Amino acid sequence: MDFHQLRVFLETAKEKSFSRAAENIFLSQPTVSAHIKNLEKEVGTPLFDRSSRELELTEAGDILYRYAGELLNLKEEALSSIQQETQVIKGHLEIAASSVPGAYLLPGLFLAFRQSYPEVSFSVLMRDTRQVIKCIKDYTYNLGFIGETPKDEDIEALYLMQDQLILITPPEANLCPGDREGRGEEGAGLPEVELSRCRELPFILREPGSATRLAFERAFKKSFGREEALHVVAFMESQEAVIQGVKKGLGSTVISRYAADSALKAGAVRGYRLKDVPMERSFYLILRRKRALPPLAQVFLDFTRDYFQEAGETAE
């Protein structure tokens, strides 16, 4: 029994699917199946009941699941103790991130980190906020980046910076005739519109676990009540797909200012602030509370804290 097999087992148990587990940990489905079969051969009994549509843990599988997370954590603690003695800051770091921080914060952060630690490489699992939190809680990943305050008591969150959510529409849907561009150029703010204008527009929304969608829906329901419904024409999981949908005239959406910046400046969409509606949200780095991080992950966490603290001081 090796630690890699245990990690594959935990991910398969969490997803109840060989294919979804394979996607999450960047392996092929046959490889995942082979790892599980070898593990079952070693323990001498099936770990999954394969008779139903979704995989279910057997009694033996349930026992192993309770210990596997602790075993992996002990491994991390052992590596941490060893590597701290030798000060090894190299290797590969796996991170989970929701779409906006993953696409717009991490590339610059990675570049800055590699300037200090050039022997480090990265891979990023892009999921919605709920799934990222689940990956951290289940010990699948050490560190995650999300755009909403986590409410799980097992999750510790480090505040990074604030984001602004804005309404974007196709360029021909000018909600403020006095505003000629609606691009929000440097030094100029976006025009304001009432939240009620959203009820007039066809809307494109992200998937249910998206922090952007959750923040907007909370503001909308607070103003108009749960019975009030948006005219939703499409749901899309990709941030870029949503922006492309707005560009093509499919509908409007509420989105991160960071994500919309290029399209705004190019004049491909129009942007608006929603009047009297608090549409700010924050980005966080998250980890499992009381978990001992490997040296590389700990150095990256410390570097990230300093990086965004300096960025905030520069902005002020």
C-alpha positions in Angstrom: 0.0 0.0 0.0 1.5 3.3 -1.0 0.5 6.9 -0.5 -0.4 7.5 -4.1 -2.8 4.6 -4.0 -4.4 6.1 -0.9 -4.8 9.5 -2.6 -6.5 7.8 -5.6 -8.7 5.9 -3.3 -9.8 9.0 -1.4 -10.6 10.9 -4.6 -12.6 7.9 -6.0 -14.5 7.6 -2.7 -15.3 11.3 -2.7 -16.5 11.4 -6.4 -18.1 7.9 -6.4 -16.7 7.6 -9.9 -13.5 6.4 -11.5 -13.8 8.9 -14.4 -14.4 12.0 -12.2 -11.6 11.0 -9.9 -9.3 10.5 -12.8 -10.1 14.0 -14.1 -9.5 15.6 -10.7 -6.1 14.1 -10.2 -4.9 14.2 -13.8 -4.8 10.5 -14.4 -6.5 8.3 -17.0 -9.6 6.2 -15.9 -7.8 2.9 -16.5 -4.9 4.0 -14.3 -7.3 4.9 -11.5 -9.1 1.6 -11.9 -5.8 -0.3 -11.8 -4.7 1.5 -8.6 -8.0 0.6 -6.9 -7.8 -3.1 -8.0 -4.2 -3.3 -6.7 -5.2 -1.8 -3.4 -8.2 -4.2 -3.1 -5.8 -7.1 -3.9 -3.5 -5.9 -1.1 -6.2 -5.6 1.6 -7.8 -8.8 0.4 -11.4 -7.5 0.0 -13.4 -5.2 -2.3 -13.4 -1.5 -1.2 -16.2 -0.4 -3.5 -19.6 -1.8 -4.3 -19.8 -1.5 -8.1 -23.4 -2.9 -8.5 -25.1 0.5 -8.4 -24.9 3.5 -10.8 -22.5 5.3 -8.5 -19.6 3.6 -6.6 -20.4 3.0 -2.9 -17.9 2.2 -0.2 -18.0 -1.3 1.2 -17.6 -1.8 5.0 -13.9 -2.4 4.5 -13.7 0.7 2.2 -15.4 2.8 4.9 -12.8 1.7 7.4 -9.9 2.5 5.1 -11.5 5.9 4.2 -11.4 6.9 7.9 -7.7 6.2 8.2 -6.5 7.2 4.7 -6.7 11.0 5.3 -4.9 10.7 8.6 -2.1 8.6 7.0 -1.6 11.1 4.2 -1.5 14.0 6.7 1.2 12.1 8.7 3.2 11.6 5.6 3.1 15.4 5.0 4.2 16.0 8.6 7.1 13.6 8.1 8.2 15.2 4.9 7.9 18.6 6.4 10.2 17.7 9.3 12.8 16.2 7.0 12.7 18.9 4.4 12.9 21.7 6.9 16.2 20.3 8.0 17.6 20.5 4.5 15.7 23.6 3.4 14.5 22.1 0.1 12.4 24.6 -1.8 11.8 22.9 -5.1 9.3 20.5 -6.6 5.8 20.6 -8.0 2.9 22.3 -6.2 -0.7 21.3 -6.9 -3.3 24.0 -6.2 -7.1 24.1 -6.5 -8.7 27.4 -7.5 -12.1 28.8 -8.6 -12.3 30.4 -12.0 -11.5 34.1 -11.3 -8.5 33.8 -9.0 -7.3 30.8 -11.0 -7.3 32.8 -14.3 -6.5 36.3 -13.1 -4.5 36.1 -9.8 -2.4 33.0 -10.0 -0.4 33.6 -13.2 1.2 36.7 -11.8 1.7 35.2 -8.4 3.3 32.1 -9.9 5.7 34.3 -12.0 6.7 36.3 -8.9 7.2 33.1 -6.9 9.4 31.4 -9.6 11.6 34.4 -9.7 12.6 33.5 -6.1 12.3 29.7 -6.5 12.9 28.8 -10.1 12.9 25.1 -9.5 9.2 25.0 -8.6 6.4 24.1 -11.1 2.7 24.3 -10.7 -0.6 22.6 -11.7 -4.0 24.1 -11.1 -7.3 22.3 -10.7 -10.0 24.7 -11.8 -13.4 24.1 -10.1 -16.2 26.2 -8.6 -15.8 27.6 -5.1 -17.8 24.8 -3.4 -15.7 22.1 -5.1 -12.4 23.8 -4.2 -13.5 23.9 -0.5 -14.4 20.2 -0.7 -10.9 19.4 -2.2 -9.2 21.1 0.7 -11.4 19.6 3.4 -11.0 16.1 1.9 -7.1 16.4 2.0 -7.0 16.2 -1.8 -5.2 19.5 -2.1 -3.2 21.5 0.5 -4.0 25.0 -0.8 -6.9 26.6 -2.7 -8.0 30.0 -4.0 -11.6 31.1 -3.9 -13.8 34.2 -4.2 -16.1 33.7 -1.2 -15.6 33.6 2.6 -15.7 29.9 3.6 -18.2 29.0 6.3 -16.8 25.6 7.1 -15.1 25.5 10.5 -12.5 23.0 9.2 -11.3 25.6 6.7 -8.8 28.4 7.5 -8.9 31.5 5.1 -6.2 34.1 4.4 -7.7 37.3 2.9 -5.9 38.4 -0.2 -7.7 41.3 -1.9 -11.1 42.7 -2.9 -12.9 42.3 -6.2 -15.8 44.3 -7.7 -18.7 42.6 -9.5 -20.1 44.6 -12.3 -23.0 44.2 -14.8 -21.9 43.7 -18.5 -24.1 43.8 -21.5 -23.6 43.4 -25.3 -22.3 46.7 -26.8 -25.7 47.4 -28.5 -27.6 47.2 -25.2 -26.8 50.7 -23.9 -28.5 51.1 -20.5 -27.2 54.7 -20.1 -27.6 56.7 -23.4 -25.4 59.5 -22.0 -22.5 57.0 -21.7 -20.8 56.7 -25.0 -18.4 53.8 -24.3 -19.1 52.1 -21.0 -15.5 50.8 -20.9 -14.4 52.1 -17.5 -11.1 53.5 -18.8 -8.3 54.3 -16.4 -9.3 57.1 -14.2 -13.0 56.9 -15.1 -15.6 55.0 -13.3 -18.4 52.9 -14.9 -21.9 54.4 -15.2 -24.5 53.4 -12.6 -27.8 51.6 -13.3 -30.5 50.5 -11.0 -30.6 46.8 -10.0 -34.1 46.6 -11.4 -32.7 47.0 -14.9 -31.5 43.4 -14.6 -35.1 42.2 -14.7 -35.4 43.6 -18.2 -32.4 41.7 -19.6 -31.8 38.1 -20.8 -29.1 36.7 -18.5 -26.3 34.3 -18.7 -25.4 32.7 -15.3 -22.5 30.6 -14.1 -23.0 27.1 -12.4 -24.7 26.9 -9.0 -21.4 26.6 -7.0 -19.9 29.8 -8.5 -19.0 32.5 -5.9 -19.8 35.2 -8.5 -23.3 33.9 -9.1 -23.9 33.4 -5.4 -22.9 37.0 -4.6 -25.2 38.4 -7.3 -28.2 36.2 -6.4 -27.9 37.2 -2.7 -28.1 40.9 -3.7 -30.9 40.3 -6.1 -33.0 38.3 -3.7 -32.4 40.8 -0.9 -33.8 43.6 -3.1 -36.7 41.8 -4.8 -37.4 38.6 -2.8 -37.0 35.0 -3.7 -40.2 35.0 -5.9 -38.5 37.4 -8.3 -36.8 35.5 -11.2 -34.2 36.6 -13.7 -34.8 35.8 -17.4 -32.0 33.3 -17.7 -31.3 32.2 -21.3 -28.1 30.1 -20.6 -26.0 28.5 -17.8 -22.2 28.2 -18.5 -19.4 26.8 -16.4 -16.6 28.7 -18.1 -16.0 32.4 -17.3 -14.7 32.9 -20.8 -17.7 31.3 -22.3 -20.0 33.7 -20.4 -18.0 36.7 -21.7 -18.1 35.4 -25.2 -21.9 34.9 -24.9 -22.3 38.5 -23.8 -20.0 39.7 -26.7 -22.2 37.8 -29.2 -25.4 39.3 -27.8 -26.8 36.2 -26.2 -27.4 38.0 -22.9 -26.0 40.0 -20.0 -24.3 38.9 -16.8 -22.7 40.0 -13.5 -19.1 39.2 -13.5 -15.7 40.0 -11.9 -14.2 43.3 -13.0 -10.9 41.5 -13.4 -12.5 39.0 -15.8 -14.3 41.6 -17.9 -11.4 44.1 -18.1 -10.1 43.2 -21.5 -13.5 43.0 -23.1 -14.5 46.4 -21.6 -11.4 48.1 -22.8 -11.8 46.6 -26.3 -15.4 47.9 -26.5 -16.7 44.3 -26.9 -19.1 44.7 -24.0 -20.5 47.6 -21.9 -20.0 47.7 -18.2 -22.1 49.2 -15.3 -22.1 49.5 -11.6 -25.3 48.5 -9.9 -26.6 51.5 -7.9 -26.9 51.1 -4.1 -26.0 47.4 -4.3 -22.9 46.2 -2.4 -21.2 44.1 -5.1 -17.8 43.7 -3.6 -16.4 40.3 -2.7 -13.0 39.1 -1.6 -10.4 36.5 -2.7 -9.0 34.1 -0.2 -6.3 31.5 0.0 -7.7 28.5 2.0 -6.2 25.5 3.7 -7.4 22.8 6.1 -7.3 24.1 9.7 -4.5 22.5 11.8 -3.0 20.7 8.8 0.8 20.5 8.7 1.8 21.8 5.3 4.9 20.5 3.4 7.7 23.0 3.3 7.0 24.0 -0.4 3.3 24.7 0.4 4.2 26.6 3.5 6.8 28.7 1.7 4.2 29.4 -1.0 1.6 30.4 1.6 4.0 32.8 3.3 5.0 34.2 -0.1 1.4 34.7 -1.1 0.6 36.6 2.1 3.5 39.0 1.6 2.8 39.3 -2.2 -0.8 40.5 -1.7 0.0 42.6 1.3 2.6 44.5 -0.7 0.1 44.8 -3.6 -2.5 46.3 -1.2 -0.1 48.8 0.2 1.0 49.8 -3.3 -2.7 50.3 -4.3 -3.2 52.6 -1.3 
